Amino acid sequence: MSFTAFALAVGWVAVVLSSLTAYQQYRRMTRRGVDGVSFVTWTLLLYISVFWVAYGIDARSWQMILGCAAPIPFQVMIWLRLAPRERLGVCIGSLVFLSAFCFLPAIGWGWAGAVIGVGIAGWLSRGRQLLTLVRSRTAVGVSTSSWVTAGVVSILWVIYYEGAQLWAVLIVTAVSAMVSLSIATLSAHRHHRTHPTLVVAELPVNLAFDD
């Protein structure tokens, strides 16, 4: 099997895991409530997913289109559970924030600029969680397994993007993987110091973003 064929197969695995991640987070919220779930993060994730679908259409990549479109229904249901009508200012502000990082670079550098800009917006969103963990001695509301899964899925996408020769999005996703795994590592350390037995019990259960 050539590397290109292998990368295409890995892309389909990433499609399935991306969908599972969003579904698991939605199921967790229906059972445990919305405590610890960031409205800003999920608003940006929803916007960014729509952007990646558009980029996938332009790149003619079915893996990207389905991988980003399939989680959107679950992301919307999560977003609705976080009472967006009461936070319209946040919705508008997040859209303006993402638009600034997306459209302004796109004017000068086309899709490549937009991809890098949206990637930076995603890094800042994840970086907020990382900074909170650095400053805090606890990781209440942070699911270690969620961020592990996010990191693994990003690595799978990196393999696919290399095979598809989509270099801009490969760089963006590789950095996202490092940030997600850094959050997972720090979260596991904080959980272990606070409740030494909880981290082991948590890993098989929670599979999605939860900051």
Secondary structure, DSSP 4 states (H G I P E B T S, - for coil): --HHHHHHHHHHHHHHHHHHHHHHHHHHHHHH-STT--HHHHHHHHHHHHHHHHHHHHHT-HHHHHHHHTTHHHHHHHHHHT-GGGGHHHHHHHHHHHHHHHHHHHHHHHHHHHHHHHHHHHHHHHHHHHHHHHH-S--TT--HHHHHHHHHHHHHHHHHHHHHT-HHHHHHHHHHHHHHHHHHHHHHHHHHHH-TTHHHHHTTT--S---
